[in-house]
Amino acid sequence: MENIPILRDFVILIAVCVPISILFVRIGIPTIVGFLVTGVVIGPFGLGLVTEMHSVEVLAEIGVVLLLFTIGLEFSLSKMLKIRREALYGGGLQVTVTVLLVLFFVKMTGFSLPVAILMGFIVSLSSTAIAMKLLLDKAELNSSHGNFSVGILLFQDLAVVFMVIVLHSLGESGGVEVLAIAKGLGIAIIAITLIVLLASKLLPKLFQMVLRLRNREVFILTIVLVCMGTAIVTSLFGLSLALGAFIAGIVISESEYSEQIVSDVIPFRDTFSSVFFISIGMLLEFKFFIYNLPQLILISIGILIMKALIITVIGRLLRYPIRLSIQVGLILAQVGEFSFILIKMGKGYDILSEPLYQTMLAVSIITMAIAPFLFKASGSIAYTLGGFLGARELNRESAKKPNAKMSNHVLIVGYGVTGQNLSKVLLKTGINHIIIDMNADRVKDAVKEKHKAFYGDASHHDF
């Protein structure tokens, strides 16, 4: 009788994962946490059901490559430009301030600079998978707080590439050497530029040839070839496989094939990326987790509060209302899935000691488990804290009360794309209308366009 250990382990992995995931979904916890818990249960520190750890890690690497490929596909430069204020300023400030604050605190406790930098990178990232899913489920992705959240997440996803390059340089040099990091970044930039130029010339022609065949199997094989092939090419320059896949995704993202490619890749990505999260769970030492649970919970709460405060302050600097800023801070307070990649790299380069490695794994899992509950409560918490901090319902543009004599008018809640188009039609046809929005800049834009616009929260009863 044939005995294929990896097949046996894969079946065990899925057999344990499915019921745990079903249970977690029913109680409102994301499936990612279910995958991590599955890893803890079946791993060497749990029941020890999986024996071929190396083979599982190979599958996990493929998952990371596919995950970053699809992130690259969904990372549209045009989308970034639409929410550039939220992405570049909001995301840039959030990542920079978080990294610097964590670096300061970690250095104060006596750790080396490479450890402090890595810890800052790990904590600065939020979970794109969890936050996006929660916003989609509540149909809030295009809301004001949804746009702000997505902008920050987009910048974080892009920053991961830079973090991986810096971490690779730190690992190769064995310390913080400015010349080594600069050299690594220089090589990376040259390699990325060459790959992007070649890929942008060759890939469209390749896909045109394949599409003429009208054969789905060949199309899917071509996608896999492009993803894995670009990953291998970047590895020849000393960069990570995942970075190459991300570049391939970005090159294709603006093409007319990107939507179909995403739909074809998602089943593979979800399968292999779930193995990645399960493999991370296998690395968590359960005894360490239980023994240090009080400290781990305190660290997790500290991270959640710190990130929420940073994003709230940044929101206010960008002139978002206090309640919206608090809500986005709570939505993005957790540690993200890409942090696991950095944690694993840190361990591979001996930057993280075993206790610190286990601590960061455990803290990441705890914050991700808390994330959906924070999301559900974010609206009410933001409303309560906003009122306590003296949040005003109207800004300078809306200091005057609406005309009390106005009647039979249209009330437009939200001056987004739909609100803008509707208001233009109403203005041209002479129909009275009032615009309400929680984005101060949008209110200004509406006033400039000769509309009667007010800043405020339409869900607030008094307003």
C-alpha positions as CSV (number, residue, x, y, z in Angstrom):
1,M,0.0,0.0,0.0
2,E,1.3,3.5,-0.9
3,N,2.2,5.8,1.9
4,I,2.5,9.5,1.1
5,P,3.3,11.3,4.4
6,I,2.5,14.8,3.0
7,L,-0.9,13.7,1.7
8,R,-1.7,12.1,5.1
9,D,-0.7,15.3,6.9
10,F,-2.6,17.5,4.5
11,V,-5.8,15.5,5.0
12,I,-5.4,15.7,8.8
13,L,-4.7,19.4,8.5
14,I,-7.9,20.0,6.6
15,A,-10.0,17.6,8.7
16,V,-9.2,19.5,11.9
17,C,-9.4,22.9,10.2
18,V,-12.9,22.6,8.8
19,P,-14.8,22.0,12.1
20,I,-12.7,24.6,14.0
21,S,-13.4,27.2,11.2
22,I,-17.1,26.5,11.3
23,L,-17.2,27.0,15.0
24,F,-15.2,30.2,14.9
25,V,-17.4,31.7,12.1
26,R,-20.5,30.9,14.1
27,I,-19.2,32.8,17.1
28,G,-18.0,35.7,14.9
29,I,-14.3,35.1,14.9
30,P,-12.4,35.3,11.5
31,T,-11.3,32.1,9.8
32,I,-7.7,33.3,10.0
33,V,-7.8,32.8,13.8
34,G,-9.4,29.4,13.2
35,F,-6.4,28.4,11.0
36,L,-4.0,29.6,13.6
37,V,-5.8,27.6,16.3
38,T,-5.8,24.5,14.0
39,G,-2.0,24.8,13.8
40,V,-1.7,25.0,17.6
41,V,-3.9,21.8,18.0
42,I,-2.2,19.6,15.3
43,G,1.4,21.0,15.7
44,P,4.4,19.5,17.5
45,F,3.6,21.5,20.6
46,G,-0.1,20.3,20.6
47,L,-1.3,16.9,19.7
48,G,1.6,16.2,17.3
49,L,-0.6,14.9,14.5
50,V,1.5,16.4,11.7
51,T,5.0,14.9,11.2
52,E,6.1,16.4,7.9
53,M,6.7,19.9,9.1
54,H,9.1,20.8,6.3
55,S,6.6,19.8,3.6
56,V,3.9,21.9,5.3
57,E,6.3,24.9,5.4
58,V,6.9,24.5,1.6
59,L,3.2,24.6,1.0
60,A,3.0,27.6,3.3
61,E,5.7,29.4,1.2
62,I,3.6,28.9,-1.9
63,G,0.7,30.4,0.0
64,V,2.7,33.5,0.9
65,V,3.7,33.9,-2.8
66,L,0.1,33.6,-4.0
67,L,-1.1,35.9,-1.2
68,L,1.3,38.7,-2.2
69,F,0.6,38.1,-5.9
70,T,-3.2,38.8,-5.4
71,I,-2.4,41.7,-3.1
72,G,-0.3,43.1,-6.0
73,L,-3.2,42.5,-8.4
74,E,-5.6,44.3,-6.1
75,F,-3.1,47.1,-5.5
76,S,-4.1,49.5,-8.2
77,L,-2.2,52.7,-8.6
78,S,-5.3,54.4,-9.8
79,K,-7.1,53.3,-6.6
80,M,-4.2,54.7,-4.6
81,L,-4.5,58.0,-6.3
82,K,-8.2,58.2,-5.6
83,I,-7.6,57.9,-1.8
84,R,-4.0,59.3,-1.9
85,R,-4.7,61.6,1.1
86,E,-5.7,58.7,3.3
87,A,-3.1,56.3,1.9
88,L,0.0,58.5,1.6
89,Y,-0.5,60.9,4.5
90,G,-2.7,58.7,6.8
91,G,-0.9,55.4,6.0
92,G,2.5,57.0,5.9
93,L,2.1,58.7,9.2
94,Q,0.6,55.7,10.9
95,V,3.4,53.3,9.8
96,T,6.2,55.8,10.6
97,V,4.9,56.9,14.0
98,T,4.1,53.4,15.1
99,V,7.5,52.1,14.1
100,L,9.3,55.0,15.9
101,L,7.3,54.6,19.1
102,V,7.7,50.8,19.3
103,L,11.4,51.2,18.5
104,F,11.8,53.7,21.3
105,F,10.0,51.5,23.9
106,V,11.8,48.4,22.9
107,K,15.2,50.1,23.0
108,M,14.4,51.5,26.4
109,T,13.9,47.9,27.6
110,G,17.4,47.0,26.6
111,F,16.9,45.1,23.3
112,S,19.3,45.6,20.3
113,L,18.4,48.0,17.4
114,P,17.7,45.2,14.9
115,V,15.2,43.7,17.3
116,A,13.6,47.1,18.0
117,I,13.3,47.8,14.2
118,L,11.7,44.4,13.6
119,M,9.3,44.8,16.5
120,G,8.3,48.2,15.1
121,F,7.6,46.7,11.7
122,I,5.6,43.9,13.2
123,V,3.3,46.1,15.3
124,S,2.8,48.8,12.6
125,L,0.9,46.4,10.3
126,S,-2.8,45.7,10.6
127,S,-4.8,42.8,9.2
128,T,-6.0,43.6,5.6
129,A,-7.9,40.3,5.5
130,I,-9.8,40.8,8.7
131,A,-10.5,44.6,8.3
132,M,-11.6,44.4,4.6
133,K,-13.8,41.4,5.3
134,L,-15.5,43.1,8.3
135,L,-16.1,46.3,6.3
136,L,-17.4,44.3,3.3
137,D,-19.8,42.3,5.5
138,K,-21.2,45.5,6.9
139,A,-21.3,47.2,3.4
140,E,-19.1,50.0,4.9
141,L,-16.1,49.7,2.5
142,N,-17.1,52.9,0.6
143,S,-18.1,54.9,3.8
144,S,-15.9,57.7,5.1
145,H,-14.3,55.4,7.8
146,G,-14.1,52.6,5.2
147,N,-12.1,54.8,2.8
148,F,-9.8,56.0,5.6
149,S,-9.2,52.4,6.7
150,V,-8.6,51.1,3.1
151,G,-6.1,54.0,2.5
152,I,-4.0,53.1,5.6
153,L,-4.2,49.3,4.7
154,L,-3.0,50.0,1.1
155,F,0.0,51.9,2.3
156,Q,0.8,49.1,4.9
157,D,0.7,46.5,2.1
158,L,3.1,48.6,0.1
159,A,5.3,49.2,3.2
160,V,5.6,45.4,3.7
161,V,7.8,45.2,0.6
162,F,10.2,47.8,2.0
163,M,10.2,46.1,5.4
164,V,11.1,42.7,3.8
165,I,14.0,44.4,2.0
166,V,15.3,46.1,5.2
167,L,14.9,42.9,7.2
168,H,16.8,40.9,4.5
169,S,19.6,43.5,4.7
170,L,19.7,43.3,8.5
171,G,19.8,39.5,8.4
172,E,22.6,39.4,5.9
173,S,24.8,42.0,7.6
174,G,24.0,40.7,11.2
175,G,23.4,44.2,12.5
176,V,22.3,47.7,11.6
177,E,24.8,48.8,9.0
178,V,23.6,51.8,7.0
179,L,25.9,51.0,4.0
180,A,24.7,47.3,4.0
181,I,21.0,48.4,4.1
182,A,21.6,51.1,1.5
183,K,23.3,48.6,-0.7
184,G,20.5,46.1,-0.3
185,L,17.9,48.7,-1.0
186,G,19.9,49.9,-4.1
187,I,20.2,46.4,-5.5
188,A,16.5,45.8,-4.8
189,I,15.4,49.1,-6.5
190,I,17.5,48.3,-9.6
191,A,16.3,44.7,-9.7
192,I,12.6,45.7,-9.2
193,T,13.0,48.4,-11.9
194,L,14.4,45.9,-14.4
195,I,11.8,43.3,-13.6
196,V,9.0,45.8,-13.9
197,L,10.2,47.1,-17.3
198,L,10.7,43.6,-18.7
199,A,7.4,42.3,-17.3
200,S,5.4,45.3,-18.5
201,K,6.7,44.7,-22.0
202,L,6.5,40.9,-22.1
203,L,3.4,40.0,-20.0
204,P,0.7,41.8,-22.0
205,K,2.0,40.1,-25.2
206,L,2.1,36.7,-23.5
207,F,-1.5,37.1,-22.2
208,Q,-2.7,38.3,-25.6
209,M,-1.2,35.1,-27.2
210,V,-2.8,32.9,-24.6
211,L,-6.2,34.6,-24.7
212,R,-6.4,34.0,-28.5
213,L,-6.4,30.2,-27.7
214,R,-9.6,30.7,-25.6
215,N,-8.5,27.8,-23.4
216,R,-9.0,28.3,-19.6
217,E,-6.6,25.6,-18.6
218,V,-3.7,27.3,-20.5
219,F,-4.7,30.7,-19.1
220,I,-4.5,29.4,-15.5
221,L,-1.2,27.7,-16.2
222,T,0.1,31.0,-17.6
223,I,-1.0,32.8,-14.5
224,V,0.9,30.3,-12.3
225,L,4.0,30.6,-14.5
226,V,4.0,34.4,-14.4
227,C,3.5,34.4,-10.6
228,M,6.1,31.7,-9.7
229,G,8.5,32.7,-12.5
230,T,8.7,36.3,-11.4
231,A,9.2,35.2,-7.8
232,I,12.1,32.9,-8.8
233,V,13.7,35.8,-10.9
234,T,13.7,38.1,-7.9
235,S,15.2,35.4,-5.7
236,L,18.2,35.3,-8.1
237,F,18.8,38.9,-7.1
238,G,18.8,37.9,-3.4
239,L,15.3,39.2,-2.8
240,S,12.3,37.2,-1.4
241,L,10.0,35.0,-3.6
242,A,7.0,36.9,-2.2
243,L,8.4,40.3,-3.4
244,G,8.6,38.9,-6.9
245,A,5.0,37.7,-6.8
246,F,4.0,41.1,-5.6
247,I,5.8,42.9,-8.5
248,A,4.1,40.5,-11.0
249,G,0.7,41.4,-9.5
250,I,1.3,45.1,-9.7
251,V,2.5,44.9,-13.3
252,I,-0.7,43.1,-14.3
253,S,-3.0,45.1,-12.0
254,E,-3.7,47.9,-14.5
255,S,-4.4,45.5,-17.4
256,E,-7.7,44.4,-18.7
257,Y,-6.9,40.8,-17.5
258,S,-6.5,41.6,-13.8
259,E,-10.1,40.9,-12.7
260,Q,-10.2,37.5,-14.4
261,I,-6.8,36.6,-13.0
262,V,-7.9,37.4,-9.5
263,S,-11.0,35.3,-9.8
264,D,-8.9,32.4,-11.1
265,V,-6.2,32.6,-8.5
266,I,-8.4,33.1,-5.4
267,P,-9.2,29.4,-4.9
268,F,-5.4,28.5,-5.0
269,R,-4.5,31.5,-2.8
270,D,-7.1,30.7,-0.2
271,T,-6.1,27.0,0.0
272,F,-2.3,27.6,0.2
273,S,-2.6,30.8,2.4
274,S,-4.7,28.8,4.9
275,V,-1.8,26.3,5.1
276,F,0.5,29.3,5.8
277,F,-1.6,30.4,8.8
278,I,-1.9,26.9,10.0
279,S,1.9,26.4,9.8
280,I,2.3,29.6,11.9
281,G,0.0,28.2,14.5
282,M,2.1,25.0,14.6
283,L,5.1,27.1,15.7
284,L,3.3,28.5,18.8
285,E,4.4,26.7,21.9
286,F,1.1,26.1,23.9
287,K,2.8,25.7,27.3
288,F,4.6,29.1,26.8
289,F,1.2,30.6,25.8
290,I,-0.6,29.4,28.9
291,Y,2.2,30.0,31.3
292,N,2.7,33.7,30.1
293,L,-1.0,34.4,29.4
294,P,-1.4,37.4,31.8
295,Q,1.7,39.2,30.4
296,L,0.7,38.4,26.8
297,I,-2.8,39.8,27.4
298,L,-1.3,43.0,28.8
299,I,1.1,43.4,25.9
300,S,-1.8,42.8,23.5
301,I,-4.0,45.4,25.2
302,G,-1.1,47.9,25.1
303,I,-0.6,47.4,21.4
304,L,-4.3,47.8,20.7
305,I,-4.6,51.0,22.7
306,M,-1.4,52.5,21.2
307,K,-2.3,51.8,17.6
308,A,-5.9,53.1,18.2
309,L,-4.5,56.3,19.7
310,I,-2.0,56.9,16.9
311,I,-4.6,56.4,14.2
312,T,-7.1,58.7,16.1
313,V,-4.5,61.5,16.3
314,I,-3.6,61.1,12.6
315,G,-7.3,61.2,11.7
316,R,-7.7,64.5,13.6
317,L,-4.5,65.9,11.8
318,L,-6.2,65.0,8.5
319,R,-9.3,66.9,9.7
320,Y,-11.5,63.8,10.1
321,P,-14.1,64.0,12.9
322,I,-13.1,62.7,16.3
323,R,-15.7,59.9,16.2
324,L,-14.7,58.6,12.7
325,S,-11.0,58.8,13.7
326,I,-11.6,56.7,16.9
327,Q,-13.6,54.2,14.9
328,V,-10.9,53.7,12.3
329,G,-8.3,53.4,15.1
330,L,-10.3,50.6,16.7
331,I,-10.8,48.8,13.3
332,L,-7.1,48.8,12.6
333,A,-5.7,48.3,16.1
334,Q,-4.8,44.6,15.6
335,V,-1.5,43.1,14.3
336,G,-1.8,41.9,10.7
337,E,-1.2,38.7,8.8
338,F,1.9,40.1,7.1
339,S,3.5,40.5,10.5
340,F,3.7,36.7,10.6
341,I,6.0,36.8,7.6
342,L,8.2,39.3,9.3
343,I,8.2,37.3,12.6
344,K,9.2,34.1,10.7
345,M,12.0,36.0,8.8
346,G,13.2,37.5,12.1
347,K,13.5,34.0,13.6
348,G,15.2,32.7,10.5
349,Y,17.8,35.5,10.7
350,D,18.3,34.9,14.5
351,I,17.1,38.5,15.2
352,L,14.4,37.2,17.5
353,S,15.2,34.9,20.4
354,E,12.8,32.0,21.1
355,P,10.9,33.6,24.0
356,L,10.5,36.9,22.0
357,Y,9.5,34.9,18.9
358,Q,6.8,33.0,20.9
359,T,5.7,36.3,22.5
360,M,5.2,38.0,19.1
361,L,3.3,35.0,17.7
362,A,1.0,34.8,20.7
363,V,0.4,38.6,20.8
364,S,-0.5,38.7,17.1
365,I,-2.9,35.8,17.5
366,I,-4.6,37.5,20.5
367,T,-5.0,40.9,18.8
368,M,-6.5,39.2,15.7
369,A,-8.9,37.2,17.8
370,I,-10.1,40.4,19.5
371,A,-10.4,42.4,16.2
372,P,-14.0,41.4,15.2
373,F,-15.3,42.2,18.7
374,L,-13.6,45.6,18.6
375,F,-15.1,46.2,15.1
376,K,-18.6,45.5,16.3
377,A,-18.2,47.8,19.3
378,S,-16.2,50.5,17.4
379,G,-19.3,52.6,16.4
380,S,-20.7,52.8,20.0
381,I,-17.3,53.3,21.6
382,A,-16.4,56.1,19.1
383,Y,-19.8,57.8,19.7
384,T,-19.4,57.7,23.5
385,L,-15.7,58.8,23.5
386,G,-16.4,61.4,20.9
387,G,-19.2,62.9,23.0
388,F,-17.0,62.7,26.1
389,L,-14.1,64.5,24.3
390,G,-16.5,67.3,23.2
391,A,-16.9,66.4,19.6
392,R,-18.8,69.0,17.7
393,E,-21.4,68.1,15.2
394,L,-20.7,71.1,13.0
395,N,-17.5,72.7,11.7
396,R,-16.9,76.2,10.5
397,E,-18.5,75.5,7.1
398,S,-21.7,74.3,8.8
399,A,-21.9,76.9,11.6
400,K,-25.1,78.4,10.1
401,K,-28.4,76.5,10.5
402,P,-30.2,75.3,7.4
403,N,-33.0,77.6,6.2
404,A,-36.0,76.6,8.3
405,K,-38.4,77.7,5.5
406,M,-37.0,75.2,3.1
407,S,-39.4,72.4,2.3
408,N,-39.8,69.6,-0.2
409,H,-36.1,69.4,-0.6
410,V,-33.8,66.5,-1.2
411,L,-31.4,65.5,1.5
412,I,-28.2,64.0,0.2
413,V,-26.3,62.0,2.8
414,G,-22.6,61.6,1.7
415,Y,-20.9,63.6,-1.0
416,G,-19.1,60.7,-2.7
417,V,-19.3,59.9,-6.4
418,T,-23.1,59.2,-6.3
419,G,-23.8,62.2,-4.1
420,Q,-21.7,64.5,-6.4
421,N,-23.5,63.3,-9.6
422,L,-27.0,63.6,-7.9
423,S,-26.2,67.1,-6.6
424,K,-25.1,68.3,-10.1
425,V,-28.4,67.1,-11.6
426,L,-30.5,68.7,-8.8
427,L,-28.6,72.0,-9.1
428,K,-29.1,72.2,-12.9
429,T,-32.8,71.4,-12.5
430,G,-33.3,73.9,-9.7
431,I,-34.4,71.4,-7.1
432,N,-33.6,72.5,-3.5
433,H,-31.2,70.1,-1.8
434,I,-28.9,69.9,1.2
435,I,-25.7,67.8,1.4
436,I,-24.5,66.2,4.7
437,D,-21.1,64.6,5.0
438,M,-18.6,63.7,7.8
439,N,-15.6,64.6,5.6
440,A,-14.8,68.3,6.1
441,D,-12.9,68.5,2.7
442,R,-15.9,67.1,0.9
443,V,-18.2,69.7,2.5
444,K,-15.8,72.5,1.4
445,D,-15.8,71.1,-2.2
446,A,-19.6,71.0,-2.2
447,V,-19.8,74.6,-1.0
448,K,-17.4,75.7,-3.7
449,E,-19.8,74.0,-6.2
450,K,-22.6,76.3,-5.0
451,H,-24.4,73.6,-3.0
452,K,-25.9,74.0,0.5
453,A,-23.6,71.6,2.5
454,F,-23.2,70.9,6.1
455,Y,-20.7,68.9,8.1
456,G,-22.4,66.3,10.4
457,D,-23.3,62.8,11.3
458,A,-26.6,61.9,9.6
459,S,-27.0,58.9,12.0
460,H,-27.0,61.2,15.0
461,H,-30.7,61.9,16.1
462,D,-30.2,65.5,17.2
463,F,-28.4,66.5,14.0
